């Protein structure tokens, strides 16, 4: 009996222990599980947002101004198979009341586009987990508040994990020259005026060259006429010489001599007319050559002054630099604030694209975003956000050597909101004339691109198009297109179908995004 009681007590004790362990484990699990994100506002006066960081892991977006975070809210990113691509983006377009042409006229209020093939921040339902078709849904009120506070070109970072900016100082980061910045407005006005004068001079020179070309156009036919007249006169003189030589009588000789004298006079006059016409033609040809050379020189000066004027104008804007280990190139983008001529978004200048030196270029460097948050005593106060890779931000900067000519051109006038992105990735094929930089992490899911057609490429202005006072032809110098983003490795392992590399296509005028 005693043994039985002991056995029953042991079983009861064991059951209680199991229950306690289960309850305790559940409590610990609940305690360890992070609380769901909630909307929050920093307890201070907020400045203008400089960047937004979306954490796919935490399903949260955080906005930062020059002094730290200012707004925070839960989000719903792309569901499995339609994942929001992780990477580096910027706001390209804003529409207060937008409806999708791809998803049954779905309402996307306070839409802020970050790719032209349809990924955007907008208000939407939040079930507490990733549930969108690739966009970043935010609470409706939060999206409305945010819409009124952002600007085109604001950096949007989509990170697979939690990320936040940290202060950083490094010699490779741009250091402005206050005197150069102070001189920019006056210089921009002066160079713009010089560019206008050069454009007018080039137009005048081109007209003069065309007029000179018209003058010499009939000269060839005119000279041929004089040459034929001289040839006929010379033939008559030859005939008269033969008649004189064959004359047998005095009367015949007299007639032949008179004919010879008349033929010689006609031949001399024809030769004189031909010589005069030839000299006149040579003078006109020389003048045409001179006016053509002058027109070429005027066009070259027009190009140089337009380039200088554009640089001076853009020096008043923050500059963005993208350094790709994949392409071994450095790209520069600045917003011109000119509306895209085919509708939607603004035009970004992309006239700088040069090779760059990266030490140990065969070793991954990661993806790091450096942002000039505000002015400081040293020039600019910089932050760094790392979203991928083995290197920390400082080591990534150590490995990169920016060409001196680029630093000399853009460094002295660098402003707050300027940025430098260093990445293993090439620019996504979604980067085009009306985007800042678009780069996605190739080893992260990109399902949000599946149902979206690649954005085609557009040629905005050719060399004969003087859109916007002659600056249009300098926005796009026919540089090679960005490399297509590599295929997601998960696709090769038999995972879900992620998007194929996005090949560039020809744009059609009036194209609109299909989403």
C-alpha positions as CSV (number, residue, x, y, z in Angstrom):
1,X,0.0,0.0,0.0
2,X,2.8,2.3,0.9
3,X,4.6,1.5,-2.3
4,X,1.4,2.2,-4.3
5,X,1.0,5.6,-2.6
6,X,4.6,6.4,-3.3
7,X,4.0,5.5,-6.9
8,X,0.9,7.6,-7.2
9,X,2.7,10.5,-5.6
10,X,5.6,10.2,-8.0
11,X,3.3,10.2,-11.0
12,X,1.5,13.2,-9.7
13,X,4.8,15.0,-9.0
14,X,6.1,14.2,-12.5
15,X,2.8,15.4,-14.1
16,X,3.0,18.6,-12.1
17,X,6.6,19.1,-13.1
18,X,5.8,18.5,-16.8
19,X,2.9,21.0,-16.5
20,X,5.1,23.6,-14.8
21,X,7.8,23.2,-17.4
22,X,5.3,23.6,-20.2
23,X,3.7,26.7,-18.6
24,X,7.1,28.1,-17.8
25,X,8.4,27.4,-21.3
26,X,5.3,29.0,-22.8
27,X,5.7,32.0,-20.5
28,X,9.3,32.3,-21.5
29,X,8.5,32.0,-25.1
30,X,5.9,34.7,-24.8
31,X,8.4,36.9,-22.9
32,X,11.1,36.3,-25.5
33,X,8.8,37.0,-28.5
34,X,9.2,40.6,-29.5
35,X,6.2,42.8,-29.1
36,X,4.5,43.7,-32.4
37,X,5.5,47.1,-33.8
38,X,3.3,50.0,-33.0
39,X,3.0,53.6,-34.3
40,X,5.2,56.0,-32.4
41,X,6.4,59.6,-32.8
42,X,9.6,60.9,-31.3
43,X,9.1,63.1,-28.3
44,X,10.7,66.2,-29.9
45,X,10.1,68.6,-32.8
46,X,10.8,66.7,-36.0
47,X,12.7,67.9,-39.0
48,X,12.2,66.9,-42.6
49,X,12.5,63.2,-43.2
50,X,15.8,62.2,-44.8
51,X,15.4,58.4,-45.0
52,X,13.0,55.6,-44.4
53,X,14.2,52.2,-43.3
54,X,11.8,49.2,-43.8
55,X,12.6,46.1,-41.8
56,X,11.2,43.0,-43.4
57,X,12.1,41.0,-40.4
58,X,10.3,43.2,-37.9
59,X,7.5,44.4,-40.3
60,X,8.3,48.0,-39.4
61,X,9.2,51.3,-41.0
62,X,11.2,54.0,-39.3
63,X,11.6,57.6,-40.6
64,X,14.8,59.6,-39.7
65,X,15.5,63.2,-39.8
66,X,18.9,64.8,-39.2
67,X,18.8,64.1,-35.4
68,X,17.4,60.6,-35.3
69,X,14.2,58.7,-35.7
70,X,11.0,60.7,-35.8
71,X,8.2,58.3,-36.9
72,X,7.7,54.6,-36.6
73,X,4.9,52.3,-37.7
74,X,4.0,48.7,-38.4
75,X,3.9,47.6,-42.1
76,X,2.9,44.7,-44.2
77,X,5.5,43.8,-46.9
78,X,5.2,41.2,-49.7
79,X,3.8,37.8,-48.9
80,X,5.6,34.5,-49.7
81,X,6.2,34.4,-53.5
82,X,5.6,38.1,-53.8
83,X,8.2,39.4,-51.4
84,X,9.1,43.1,-51.3
85,X,12.7,43.2,-52.7
86,X,15.3,44.2,-50.2
87,X,17.7,46.9,-51.4
88,X,18.2,50.6,-51.9
89,X,15.5,52.8,-53.4
90,X,14.2,56.4,-53.4
91,X,10.8,58.0,-53.8
92,X,10.1,58.5,-57.5
93,X,6.5,59.7,-57.6
94,X,3.7,60.6,-55.2
95,X,0.0,60.3,-55.8
96,X,-2.5,61.2,-53.1
97,X,-5.3,59.0,-54.4
98,X,-4.0,56.1,-56.5
99,X,-5.8,53.0,-57.7
100,X,-4.0,50.0,-59.1
101,X,-4.5,49.0,-62.7
102,X,-2.9,45.6,-61.9
103,X,-4.9,44.5,-58.9
104,X,-8.6,45.0,-59.6
105,X,-8.6,48.8,-59.1
106,X,-7.3,48.3,-55.5
107,X,-7.1,51.5,-53.5
108,X,-3.6,52.6,-52.7
109,X,-4.0,55.9,-50.9
110,X,-1.0,58.2,-50.3
111,X,1.1,56.2,-52.7
112,X,4.8,56.9,-52.9
113,X,6.4,54.9,-55.7
114,X,9.9,53.5,-55.3
115,X,10.2,51.5,-58.6
116,X,8.4,52.2,-61.8
117,X,7.3,48.6,-62.2
118,X,5.0,49.0,-59.2
119,X,6.6,48.7,-55.8
120,X,5.5,51.5,-53.5
121,X,4.7,52.7,-50.0
122,X,1.0,53.3,-49.4
123,X,-1.8,53.0,-46.9
124,X,-3.4,49.6,-46.6
125,X,-4.7,46.9,-44.3
126,X,-2.2,45.4,-41.8
127,X,-3.1,41.9,-40.7
128,X,0.1,41.7,-38.6
129,X,2.2,39.8,-41.0
130,X,3.6,40.1,-44.6
131,X,0.6,40.1,-46.8
132,X,1.0,42.5,-49.8
133,X,1.8,41.8,-53.4
134,X,5.2,43.4,-53.0
135,X,4.4,46.9,-51.9
136,X,4.9,48.2,-48.3
137,X,1.5,48.8,-46.7
138,X,1.4,51.3,-43.8
139,X,-1.4,52.4,-41.5
140,X,-3.8,54.7,-43.4
141,X,-3.3,57.7,-41.1
142,X,0.4,57.2,-40.9
143,X,0.6,57.0,-44.7
144,X,-1.3,60.2,-45.0
145,X,0.9,62.0,-42.5
146,X,4.0,60.7,-44.2
147,X,2.8,61.7,-47.7
148,X,2.7,65.4,-46.7
149,X,6.2,65.3,-45.2
150,X,8.4,63.6,-47.9
151,X,9.9,64.8,-51.1
152,X,10.8,63.1,-54.4
153,X,14.3,61.5,-54.1
154,X,14.0,60.7,-50.4
155,X,16.0,57.5,-49.6
156,X,14.1,54.4,-48.9
157,X,16.0,51.4,-47.6
158,X,14.4,48.0,-47.5
159,X,16.4,45.7,-45.2
160,X,16.0,42.0,-44.7
161,X,16.8,42.5,-41.0
162,X,16.6,45.4,-38.5
163,X,18.9,48.3,-39.5
164,X,19.5,51.8,-38.2
165,X,21.8,54.7,-39.1
166,X,24.9,55.2,-37.0
167,X,27.2,58.1,-37.0
168,X,30.4,57.7,-39.0
169,X,33.4,59.9,-40.0
170,X,35.9,58.8,-42.8
171,X,38.2,60.6,-45.2
172,X,36.4,59.1,-48.2
173,X,33.2,60.9,-47.3
174,X,32.6,64.1,-49.2
175,X,33.8,67.3,-47.5
176,X,32.3,70.5,-48.9
177,X,34.0,73.9,-49.3
178,X,31.8,76.7,-47.8
179,X,33.3,79.2,-50.2
180,X,32.4,77.0,-53.2
181,X,28.9,76.5,-51.9
182,X,28.4,80.2,-51.3
183,X,29.5,80.9,-54.9
184,X,27.1,78.4,-56.5
185,X,24.0,80.6,-56.9
186,X,25.9,83.4,-58.6
187,X,27.9,81.0,-60.7
188,X,24.8,79.2,-61.8
189,X,23.2,82.4,-63.0
190,X,26.3,83.5,-64.8
191,X,26.9,80.2,-66.5
192,X,23.3,79.9,-67.4
193,X,23.5,83.3,-69.1
194,X,26.7,82.3,-70.9
195,X,25.0,79.1,-72.0
196,X,22.1,81.1,-73.5
197,X,24.5,83.4,-75.3
198,X,26.5,80.4,-76.6
199,X,23.3,78.8,-77.8
200,X,22.3,82.0,-79.7
201,X,25.8,82.3,-81.2
202,X,25.7,78.7,-82.2
203,X,22.3,79.2,-83.9
204,X,23.6,82.3,-85.7
205,X,26.7,80.4,-86.8
206,X,24.7,77.5,-88.0
207,X,22.5,79.8,-90.1
208,X,25.5,81.5,-91.6
209,X,27.1,78.2,-92.5
210,X,23.9,77.1,-94.1
211,X,23.7,80.3,-96.1
212,X,27.3,79.9,-97.2
213,X,26.6,76.4,-98.2
214,X,23.7,77.6,-100.3
215,X,26.0,80.1,-102.0
216,X,28.5,77.5,-103.1
217,X,25.9,74.9,-104.1
218,X,25.4,76.3,-107.8
219,X,29.1,77.1,-108.3
220,X,30.0,73.7,-109.7
221,X,27.4,74.0,-112.5
222,X,28.4,77.6,-113.1
223,X,32.1,76.7,-113.5
224,X,31.2,73.9,-115.9
225,X,29.4,76.4,-118.1
226,X,32.4,78.7,-118.2
227,X,34.7,75.8,-118.9
228,X,32.5,74.7,-121.8
229,X,32.4,78.2,-123.2
230,X,36.2,78.5,-123.0
231,X,36.5,75.0,-124.7
232,X,34.3,76.2,-127.6
233,X,36.3,79.4,-127.9
234,X,39.6,77.4,-127.9
235,X,38.2,75.1,-130.5
236,X,37.2,78.1,-132.7
237,X,40.7,79.5,-132.4
238,X,42.2,76.2,-133.4
239,X,40.0,76.0,-136.4
240,X,40.9,79.5,-137.4
241,X,44.6,78.6,-137.0
242,X,44.1,75.7,-139.4
243,X,42.3,77.9,-141.9
244,X,45.0,80.5,-141.9
245,X,47.7,77.8,-142.3
246,X,45.8,76.4,-145.3
247,X,44.9,79.7,-147.1
248,X,46.3,79.9,-150.7
249,X,45.2,83.3,-151.8
250,X,45.6,86.7,-150.2
251,X,41.9,87.1,-149.9
252,X,41.6,83.7,-148.1
253,X,44.5,84.7,-145.8
254,X,42.8,88.0,-145.0
255,X,39.5,86.2,-144.1
256,X,41.4,83.6,-142.0
257,X,43.4,86.3,-140.2
258,X,40.2,88.1,-139.3
259,X,38.6,84.9,-138.1
260,X,41.7,84.1,-136.1
261,X,41.7,87.5,-134.4
262,X,38.1,87.2,-133.5
263,X,38.5,83.6,-132.2
264,X,41.6,84.7,-130.2
265,X,39.6,87.5,-128.6
266,X,36.7,85.2,-127.8
267,X,39.1,82.6,-126.3
268,X,40.8,85.3,-124.2
269,X,37.5,86.6,-122.9
270,X,36.3,83.1,-122.1
271,X,39.5,82.3,-120.2
272,X,39.1,85.6,-118.3
273,X,35.5,84.8,-117.3
274,X,36.6,81.3,-116.2
275,X,39.4,82.7,-114.2
276,X,37.2,85.2,-112.5
277,X,34.5,82.6,-111.8
278,X,37.1,80.2,-110.4
279,X,38.6,82.9,-108.1
280,X,35.0,83.8,-106.9
281,X,34.2,80.1,-106.3
282,X,37.4,79.6,-104.3
283,X,36.6,82.7,-102.2
284,X,33.1,81.5,-101.5
285,X,34.3,78.0,-100.7
286,X,36.9,79.4,-98.3
287,X,34.1,81.5,-96.7
288,X,31.9,78.4,-96.4
289,X,34.7,76.4,-94.9
290,X,35.3,79.2,-92.4
291,X,31.6,79.5,-91.5
292,X,31.4,75.8,-91.1
293,X,34.4,75.7,-88.8
294,X,32.9,78.6,-86.9
295,X,29.7,76.8,-86.5
296,X,31.5,73.7,-85.2
297,X,33.4,75.8,-82.8
298,X,30.2,77.6,-81.7
299,X,28.5,74.2,-81.2
300,X,31.5,73.0,-79.1
301,X,31.3,76.1,-77.0
302,X,27.6,75.7,-76.6
303,X,28.1,72.1,-75.4
304,X,30.8,73.2,-73.0
305,X,28.9,76.1,-71.5
306,X,25.7,74.0,-71.3
307,X,27.6,71.3,-69.4
308,X,29.1,73.9,-67.1
309,X,25.8,75.6,-66.5
310,X,24.1,72.2,-65.8
311,X,26.8,71.3,-63.3
312,X,26.4,74.7,-61.6
313,X,22.7,74.3,-61.5
314,X,22.9,70.7,-60.1
315,X,25.5,71.8,-57.5
316,X,22.5,73.3,-55.7
317,X,21.1,69.8,-55.2
318,X,22.2,66.9,-53.0
319,X,24.3,64.4,-54.9
320,X,24.0,60.6,-54.8
321,X,26.9,58.3,-55.6
322,X,26.6,54.5,-56.3
323,X,29.7,52.3,-56.3
324,X,29.2,48.8,-57.6
325,X,31.7,46.0,-57.0
326,X,29.8,44.0,-59.7
327,X,30.5,46.5,-62.5
328,X,33.6,48.2,-61.0
329,X,31.9,51.5,-61.7
330,X,30.9,54.7,-59.9
331,X,27.6,56.4,-60.9
332,X,26.3,59.8,-59.9
333,X,22.7,60.9,-59.9
334,X,21.2,64.3,-59.1
335,X,17.5,65.4,-59.4
336,X,16.9,68.1,-62.0
337,X,13.3,68.6,-60.8
338,X,12.2,68.7,-64.4
339,X,9.0,66.7,-65.1
340,X,9.6,63.6,-67.3
341,X,8.4,64.5,-70.8
342,X,6.4,61.3,-71.1
343,X,4.6,61.8,-67.9
344,X,5.2,60.7,-64.3
345,X,8.1,61.4,-62.1
346,X,11.1,63.8,-62.5
347,X,14.3,63.6,-64.5
348,X,17.5,62.6,-62.8
349,X,20.8,63.7,-64.3
350,X,23.2,60.8,-65.0
351,X,26.1,62.4,-66.8
352,X,28.8,60.9,-64.6
353,X,29.7,57.3,-64.9
354,X,33.4,56.3,-64.4
355,X,35.5,53.3,-63.5
356,X,36.3,53.0,-59.8
357,X,39.0,51.2,-57.9
358,X,38.0,48.6,-55.2
359,X,40.7,46.9,-53.3
360,X,40.3,43.1,-53.3
361,X,37.6,43.4,-55.9
362,X,37.0,39.7,-55.9
363,X,35.9,39.7,-52.2
364,X,32.3,40.7,-51.2
365,X,32.0,44.2,-49.7
366,X,28.3,44.2,-48.6
367,X,25.7,47.0,-49.1
368,X,26.1,50.2,-47.1
369,X,24.3,53.5,-47.4
370,X,26.1,56.6,-46.2
371,X,24.0,59.8,-45.8
372,X,25.0,63.4,-45.1
373,X,22.5,64.1,-42.3
374,X,23.4,67.7,-41.6
375,X,26.0,70.4,-41.7
376,X,28.8,70.2,-39.1
377,X,31.9,72.1,-38.1
378,X,33.9,69.6,-40.2
379,X,31.5,70.1,-43.2
380,X,28.9,67.4,-43.0
381,X,27.8,64.9,-40.4
382,X,27.4,61.4,-42.0
383,X,25.5,58.3,-41.0
384,X,25.9,54.7,-42.2
385,X,23.3,52.0,-42.7
386,X,24.5,48.5,-43.4
387,X,21.9,46.0,-44.8
388,X,24.1,43.2,-46.1
389,X,27.5,41.7,-46.4
390,X,30.6,40.8,-44.4
391,X,32.3,44.2,-44.3
392,X,31.3,46.8,-41.9
393,X,30.7,50.3,-43.3
394,X,34.2,51.7,-42.4
395,X,36.0,48.8,-44.0
396,X,33.9,49.2,-47.1
397,X,35.0,52.8,-47.3
398,X,38.6,51.8,-46.8
399,X,38.5,49.5,-49.8
400,X,37.1,52.1,-52.2
401,X,39.1,54.8,-54.1
402,X,36.9,57.5,-55.6
403,X,38.5,59.1,-58.8
404,X,39.9,62.5,-57.9
405,X,38.2,64.1,-60.9
406,X,34.8,63.1,-59.5
407,X,35.7,64.4,-56.0
408,X,36.9,67.7,-57.5
409,X,33.7,68.0,-59.5
410,X,31.1,67.3,-56.8
411,X,32.9,67.2,-53.4
412,X,33.2,71.0,-52.8
413,X,29.5,71.6,-53.2
414,X,28.2,68.5,-51.4
415,X,25.1,69.3,-49.3
416,X,23.0,67.6,-46.6
417,X,21.0,64.7,-47.9
418,X,23.9,63.7,-50.2
419,X,24.7,60.0,-50.1
420,X,27.2,57.3,-51.1
421,X,26.0,53.7,-51.6
422,X,28.6,51.0,-51.8
423,X,27.3,47.6,-52.8
424,X,28.2,44.2,-54.3
425,X,25.2,44.6,-56.5
426,X,25.0,46.1,-60.0
427,X,22.3,48.7,-60.5
428,X,19.0,47.1,-61.1
429,X,17.6,47.3,-64.6
430,X,14.8,49.3,-62.9
431,X,17.3,52.2,-62.7
432,X,16.5,54.6,-65.6
433,X,16.3,58.3,-66.5
434,X,13.6,59.1,-64.0
435,X,14.9,57.2,-61.0
436,X,17.7,57.8,-58.5
437,X,19.4,54.5,-57.8
438,X,17.5,51.2,-57.6
439,X,19.6,48.2,-56.4
440,X,18.2,45.0,-54.9
441,X,20.0,42.3,-52.9
442,X,20.3,39.4,-55.4
443,X,20.4,36.7,-52.7
444,X,17.1,37.8,-51.1
445,X,13.6,37.0,-52.4
446,X,12.3,39.3,-55.1
447,X,8.9,37.8,-55.6
448,X,7.3,41.3,-55.7
449,X,8.8,41.7,-59.1
450,X,7.2,38.6,-60.6
451,X,3.9,39.9,-61.9
452,X,5.3,43.3,-62.8
453,X,6.7,43.9,-66.3
454,X,10.2,45.3,-66.3
455,X,10.3,49.1,-66.8
456,X,11.4,49.9,-70.3
457,X,14.1,52.4,-70.9
458,X,13.4,55.8,-72.4
459,X,15.5,58.2,-74.4
460,X,14.5,61.7,-73.3
461,X,16.3,64.0,-75.6
462,X,18.6,63.7,-78.6
463,X,21.4,66.0,-79.7
464,X,19.0,68.1,-81.7
465,X,16.5,68.5,-79.0
466,X,17.0,71.7,-76.9
467,X,14.4,70.8,-74.4
468,X,14.7,73.0,-71.3
469,X,17.0,75.6,-72.7
470,X,19.4,73.2,-74.2
471,X,20.1,71.1,-71.1
472,X,18.0,68.2,-72.2
473,X,20.6,66.6,-74.5
474,X,23.0,66.5,-71.6
475,X,20.9,64.5,-69.2
476,X,21.6,61.3,-71.0
477,X,24.9,61.0,-72.9
478,X,24.1,57.5,-74.3
479,X,26.0,55.7,-71.6
480,X,25.7,51.9,-71.4
481,X,22.6,50.7,-69.7
482,X,22.9,49.3,-66.1
483,X,23.7,45.6,-65.9
484,X,20.6,43.5,-65.3
485,X,20.2,42.3,-61.7
486,X,21.4,38.7,-61.3
487,X,18.9,36.0,-60.9
488,X,18.0,35.1,-57.3
489,X,20.0,32.0,-56.3
490,X,16.9,30.5,-54.7
491,X,15.5,30.2,-58.2
492,X,18.4,27.9,-59.2
493,X,17.8,25.7,-56.2
494,X,14.3,24.9,-57.3
495,X,12.6,27.4,-55.0
496,X,9.7,29.7,-55.9
497,X,9.9,31.4,-59.3
498,X,11.6,34.7,-58.8
499,X,11.9,37.3,-61.5
500,X,14.1,36.8,-64.6
501,X,16.8,39.4,-65.2
502,X,15.1,42.5,-66.4
503,X,16.3,43.4,-69.9
504,X,16.0,46.9,-71.2
505,X,13.4,47.6,-73.9
506,X,12.7,50.5,-76.1
507,X,10.2,53.0,-74.6
508,X,7.1,54.2,-76.3
509,X,6.1,57.9,-75.9
510,X,3.4,58.3,-73.3
511,X,4.2,55.0,-71.6
512,X,2.5,54.6,-68.2
513,X,3.3,52.0,-65.5
514,X,0.8,49.1,-65.6
515,X,-0.1,48.7,-61.9
